[in-house]
Amino acid sequence: MDVITKNKLTNEPTTDNIIQCLLVGRGLTTQQEQFRFLNPAPVDLDYLYQYSGIPKENLVAGQSLLDSHLTANHDICIFGDYDADGVTATAVMYLGLSDYIKQKGSKSRLLPFIPDRHIHGYGLSKKAVDEILSGEAFKLKSQQQFSPKLIITVDTGIVAHDGIASFRKVGIDVIITDHHMMEDHLPPANHIIHTTTTSGAGVSWIFVSHLLGGTSSYLDLATIGVIADMMPLVGFNRSLVTAGLGALSSSSNVGFCALKNRMGIPTRLLTTYDISFGIAPRINAAGRIYSPLDALRLLCTQDQKTAIALADQIESHNLDRQALTDSALTHALEQDHTHKITTLIGPYHEGVIGLVAGKLVEQFNRPAIVLSESGNIVKGSARSVPGFNITSFLRGLSPPFLGLGGHEQAAGFSISSDSLEQLIAEVSELGDKVISDELLLKREFADLELPLSASTLSLAKALTKLEPYGLGNTKPRFLFKDLNVLEDRALGDAGKHHKLTLEQGGVTRSLLMFNTKYTHPINKLKQCIASIDVNIWNNKESVQLVANYVEI
């Protein structure tokens, strides 16, 4: 195992020097850059217009078209997506437009549509568009004979040429709001509100903020989407999420509060970790396994009883998602993993194959493709390691894909079962040729090497100024070497968790280790990579280390 330290202190390991080294290591070399990072700008309308990447005139044009439909009292449909970013984007647009319609005194009716991944597939597919045009999509809704004259897409649409053209052909206007990569040729929408700066929910919130003339409404829900879609938490998104975490922690959204209560985190301040590993997976579970409308209804309801029932339902969905993932992963780990790209096909639920592929990458440190066969169509999901563009690799193969999209680290596709054997053979053969052994070496990274004595409570508190953490601004990890273990306490029934008392040069610290392969007792650590946290117990603060990697 290679352990690589990204930065090196050139002076004493004081709190100020360590923070300064971390900031420089994040590319923040000037005082002005560091000040802006440590003091994120407030996200008022002027900030959105200047830094979101969306020209104000595009927002104005979209508003003008919307106003014309509201004046005519036309029905309006919001077309969303089934992942956490898409669901929150849909909720933000639905709630924001509902407010705006009331402000304008319009009689326009508003309904959301989110495709079911099992029925419609992704995005503005032919089946989804046909159901909207025929009215099939709205036949079970309370609003009879709903027939939209305006479609507003959220978190989708920027490459949906055929779907947008189908709407425009029958006289339905379209406003695209999206954040995915544009192509050279754009769909024939009336107006496009687009930026890659933030997520789909972020774009939705920017448009709603422009319409309502302020930025406070629905920032809580938009923040979930930004974090869930792994947007880099620097610049614009850092400002948005900094304000948004506060909005989430004090949110009055009935459904979100019910979900927090169901999770057992009703009152404390929320972190990006809570969203990434708690809230977002639950919202995703609805769309992965059942219907994304369950999650959308939860975020949009005003009724307490309904919210509690939906929160219970979402929790049940998440447990099912976990069980399906665990079952699929157990089966997948039993298969052959000799090639440089792990390619597996099995009786996997298509809603969890991306999760399983990600777990395999973590386990074997090599790209993974997991396939779910259903009749004549095979669904695939791929995940990769840094330095290998899995989407470009797949696009270079000869079997014809029925659909393929993604980015460097992840891809999703469908293919005919007749082409499956050829696909697997080409992936294995070509992957073994083009992927170097060097690329697959397992490495662990730390920001800095420190003596144990530098891990002070003062430093732990100072590190909180670097929050919120996420992609582009990861939580600092520190390397410690040659540590004595004075005590090793087993935590949990299975004994997989450890609480160590470390000693070095007369200084002692507590270290938590979770889900380790090491048996008790541990007597010495050759090296350890850990975060430095503030632990609060009985209103008393102390410094605590949490291990990311240990070597004994």
N, C-alpha and C positions, 0 to 999 in steps of 0.2 A: 504494500500500500504506500503510495506516494503522498506525503503530507506537504502541502505548499503554503507558504506564508506570503500573502499578497503585498504587505507593506513592512517597513522596518523603521523602528524608532531610532532617531539620531541623537536623542538626548534623554534625560531622566524620565522614567515612566510615571510622571505625575498625571493627574486627571486632565489638566489643560493640554498637556503635550499629547496625550493619547487621543483626546477628542480632535485635536488639530490634525493629527496624523490620519485619523479616520476620514475626516472631511476632505483632505487633500487626496486620499486614496479613492474617494468617490468623485474625483474630478473637480472639486470645488476649491480652486487655488487662490482666488482673490477674496478680500474681505467682503466685497459687495455680494459675491456669489454665496459665500458662507452665511451672510446675514439673511439673504433671501430664503435660503434653505431652512435656516433655524427659525425664521419668522415668516411662514407662508402667508402670501397676500390674501386678503378677504375676497371671497368670490361674489362680488357685486356685479351688476350688469355691465359696467364699463370693463371690468376684468374679463368677463365672458367674451365681449365683443373684440377685445384686444388679443387675447391669448388662446381662445378655444380652437382657432383655425377655421372657424365658420365665418365667412364675410357677413356683416350685418345686413347687407342688401339681400342676401339669400333668405334670411329670417323674415325680413320685411315682405319679400315677394311671396313667401309661403303663407304669411299671415293675411296678405291681401286676398289670395285665392281662397283661403279658409273663410274669411269674412264674407266673400261673395256667396258661398254655399250656406253660411249661417243666415244671411239675409233672405235667401230663398227657402230656408227651413228644410234643407236637404238632409237625408240620412248620411251618416259618416261612419266608415269602418276603419278601425285601427288594426293593421295586419302585423302581428308580432312573431316571436320565435319562442321555442320551447325550453331553452336553457335559462339559467338564473339571470343572465344579463337581459335576455329577450323578455322574460316574464316581468322583471322589474321595469324595463323600458316601456312595456305595454301598460303596466299599472300607472307609471308616472304620466304617460300620455293620456290615458283614460281619465284619471282623476283630475289632471290639469285642464284638459279640454272640457270636462264636465263643469268645472268652475268657470271657464271662459265662456261657455255657452250661456250660463246663467247671467254672467256679466253683460253679455250682448243682448239679453232678452230674446234669444232665438228659441224656436220650437224644434230645432234640429234634434234628431235622435242619434245616439252614439252607441255602437257596439264593438267589442273587440273580437278578433278572430286569431287564434293561435293554432297552427297546424299540429296535428297529432303525428308524431314521428312514425308510428306504426301504420297509419292509414294514408297520410299525405306525403310523408317524406319531408325533406328539408325545404324551407323557403316557399317561394311562389311557384310551387309545382303545378302542373296542369290540373291535377285532381283538386288541389286547394282552390285554384282560380275558378275552375268550373263550378265548384260548390258555391262560391260566392256569387257568381253570375246567375246561377239557377235559383238561388235563394235557399238551397239545401243547407248551407252553413248556418242559417238563422231560423230554421223551421221550429226548433225547440225553444227558442227565445220567447220572452214575454211580449216583445214588441212585434206585433203582427205585420206581415207584408213589408218587412224591412228591406229596402232596396237602396244601397248606397250610391250616391253620385260622386263621392270623394273617398278615396282610399289614402290613408296615411300609413306608410310602413315604418316600423321601428326595428332597429338591429338587423335589418335585412333589406334586400331590394336593389342594391347597387350593381349587381351583375344579373338581375332577373329580367333580361331583355324580352323573352317571350311572354312572361306573365304580365309585365307592365304593358306590353303592346296589346295583349288581349283585353285589358281594361280600357285602354285608350281607344281601341277600335270600336267599342260600343258606347263611347261618349262619357266614360267614367274618368274623372280627373284623378291624378296621382301626385302626392308629395312623398318623396323618399327621404327618410331620416335614417342614416346608417353610418357605420364606422369601418366597415371592411374595405379591403383594397379595391380601388377602382380599376377598371380596364380602360384601354384607350378609347373604346367606343362605349358610350353611356346609354342606358335604357331611355326610352322616350317618355319619361315622366314630365309633368308640367314644371315641377321645381325639385331641386335636389339640395337637401341640407346635410352636409357630409363633412366629416373630419376623421382622421386617424389618430388624433390627439388623445381622445378618450373613448369610452365604451359606448355601446348602443344606448344604455340607460343614461349615460352622460349626455349624449346628443339629444335624446328625448327631453331631458331636464332643461337643457339650454333653450330649446324651442319653447317649452312651456314657460320658462322664466321670462323669455322675451314677450310672450303673449300676455302674461299676467303682470308684467312690469316690475318684477322683483324676483329675488333668488332664494327665498326661504322655503317656499312650498315644495314638498316632496324631495328635498335633498336627501332625506333619510333613505328612501327607496333607491334613488339613483346611486348612492354610495355602495349599496349592496352589489349592484351590477358592475360598477367600476372595479371593485375588489374581486368579485367572482370571476370576471373575465381577464384577470391578471394583467391589468394595465400597469405600466411602469409608474410607480408612485414617486415621481419627480415632477417639478414644474407645475403645470396646470392640474394634473391629477393629485399631486401632493396637497395643493391648496383645497381642492374639492373634498378629498377624503379627510383632511384635518378638520374641516368644518363639519363634514358629514358624519364623522364618528360621534361628535357631540350631539348632532341632530338625532342620530340613531339611539343614543343612550337616553335621550329625553323624549323619544318619539311618542306621539299620541295615536299613531296608527293602530287601530283596534286589533287587526289581524296579526301585525308584527308583535305587539305586546302579548297576545295570546301565545304566539310561538315561543317568545322568550320565556314566558311562564312555564310552558310545557317542557322547555329545555332546562329549566332550573336556574336561569340567569336573569331574573326579572329586574334587578335594580342596579347592578354594578355597571361601571363604564365599560363599553365594548371596545375590543381591539380588532385589528385586521385579522388576527388569528381566529377570533370568534366567528367572523364572517366567512373566512375561507374554509374553515373546517367544521363549522357548526350550522350557520344559517344557510349559506349557499348550497351545500350538499342536500339539505332538506328541500329547498326549492327545486333543485335539479332532479331530485328523486321522483317528483310528481311527473315531470316530462319524460324521464328515462323509462319508467316502469308503467305508469298509469296515464293520467291526463294532466297536461300543464295547466288546464283551467282550474284545477283544484288549488294550485298555488296562487293563481291570479285572483280567484275569488277571495282567498284568504287576505291578500294585500289590499283588496278594494272594498271589502265589506265594512259596514258601519254598525253591524249588529253583534253584540257581545256573545250571544249564544251560538250564532253561526260561526263566529271566529274561533270559539273554543272547540266546536265540533270539527272544523276544518284543520285546526292545529293538531288535534288528535289524529286526524286522517293523514296529515303530512308526516307526522312522526311514525305512523304505521308504514307509510310508503318508504320512509328512510330505512326502517328496520328490514323491510323486504329487499331494498336495494343493497344493503349490507350483506344480507344472507346470499343473494344471488351473486354478488361480487366474490364473496368468500368461497362459495361453491365452485364458481368458474375458475378462480385462482388456484384452488387446490387441484382441480383437474389439469389446469395448464402447467403447473409446476411438475407434474408427473410426466410430461411429454418431453420429447427430444429437444435439447437446446445446444446442439453442436455447431450450428452455423452462426455467422456473424450478425445476421438478422434472424431473430426468432420469429418463425411464422407458424401459427397454430390455427386449426379449425376444430370446432367442437360444438357441443350442444349449449352454446352460450346465449343468454338473452342479449339481443342487440343493444339494449339500453346500457349495458355495463361493459361492453367490449373495450371501450376507450379506457375505462378505469383499470381493467385487467392488463391492458397493454402498458399503461403507465407503471403498474406494480411490477411487471416483468422487467421493464427498463431499470427500475430501482434495484431489483434483485440481481440482474445479470450484467448491468451496465453495457447494454447493447440495444440497438433498435429492436422494436417488437411490433409485429402485425398480428392482430387477433381477428378471426373471421367467424361469422355466424351465418350458417346456411339455413335458408328458408325457401323451400321449393326450388325454382329455377334461378333465384336471385341470391347472391351471397353479399352480405354487408361486411365491410372491413373497417377497422380502426387501427391507426398506426401511431406510435410514439417513438421519439428518437433521442439520441444523446447530443450534447453540444458539438457542433462541428460537422454534423451530417444532416443535410437537407432531405428529409424523408419524402416530402411532396415532389420535389424535383426528381428524386430517384424513381418514384412511382410513375411519374409522367414520361420517363424515358423507357419504360417497358413496352413490349409489343402487344400484350393482350389488350383488347379494347375495353375501357372502363365505361360503364353506363353513367357514372357520375364520379367526379373526383375533385376534392378541394382541400385546402389546408394551408399550412405555412411550414417553416423550417422544422419545427419540433413536433408537429402533429398533423395528421391527415385523416380524412374519412372518405370512403368510396363504396361503390357497389359494382358488381361484376356478374356476368352470367356464369352459372355453375359449369357450363361447357368450357369456359376459359380458366377454370380454377386450377387445374393441374399444371397448365402452362405457366400461370402466374406464380405459383409456389416454386416451381423449378427455376424460373428466371430470378426470382427474389433471392433464393439460396445461392445460386451460381454467381450471379453478378455481385451480390452483396459480399461474398467471400473474396471477390477480386478487388473491389473498389474501396473497401473499408480496411484501413491499416490496423495492425495490432496495437500500435501506439494510441490510436483514438479510443480503443476500448479499455485501456488501462484505468483501473479504479483510482481516483484521486480524491483527497480530502483537502479542503481549503480553509485557511484561517486568515483573518484580517491582520492580526499581530501576534507575535510571541511576547508573553509577559511573565514576570515572576509572580508567584502566588500572592506576594505582598502587595502587588499593584491592584489586585481585585478588591477595591475598597467600596464601602457604601457610598462614598462621595462619587466614585466613578459610575456605580450602578445608577445613581440618580441622574448624573449628567448624561448618560447614554439615552435616557428617555427623551431627551431633546431631539434625538434623531428620528423618533417615531413620527408618523406611522411607517411601519416596515412593510415591504412587499417587493415585487419585481422591480429592479432598478435601484432599490434601497433596502438591501437585505439586512437582517438583524446581525450586528457584529458578532463574530466568532473569534475566540482567543485561544492560542496554543499555550499550554503549560506542560513542562517536562519534569521528569524525575520527582514524582510526588509520593510521599509515604502515606499509607492508609492506616490511620489509628483505629478506625471502627468501620465495620461494614454491616449495616442493618438491612434486613430483607423487608421489602415493601410489597404488599399484595399477596393474595393467597398462593399464587403459583411461584412466587419468589423470583420473578423475572426482573423486578425493579430493585434498585439498590439506593441506599442513602449512605454515602461515604463521608467520613470525617478525614479531610486531607491535611497533610502537614508538610511544610517546606520552610527551612530556616527559622523555625520557631513560630511561624504563622499558620493558623488553622482556618479552614473553610469547609462548608458543607457542599457536597456535590450530589445531585440527583442523576441517576441513570435509569432510563426506562427501556423495557423490552430488550434486555441484553442477552447475549449468548453465554456470558460468564457466570460461573457458579460461585456461591459464597464459600469462604470469605475471600475477598480480594485484599492483597497485602501491599501492593505497590502498583503505581501507574507509570509506565515508561513515558507515555505522553497522552495528552487529553486535549480535545478541542471542545470548548464550552462557551455558552453565553453567560453574561454577568447580570443577574437580576436583583431587583429589590423584593425581598420576602416580607410580608406583613402578617404577623401572628399575635393575636391578643393586643392589637394596637401597637405592637413593637416592631420596628423596622430592623432588618438585618440583610446582609449580602448573601446571595445564594448562587451557586454555579449550577447550570443545567447542561449535561453532557450531550454533544452531538456525535462524538467519536472518541473512543478510548482504545489504548493499546497497553497491555500489561506485560 
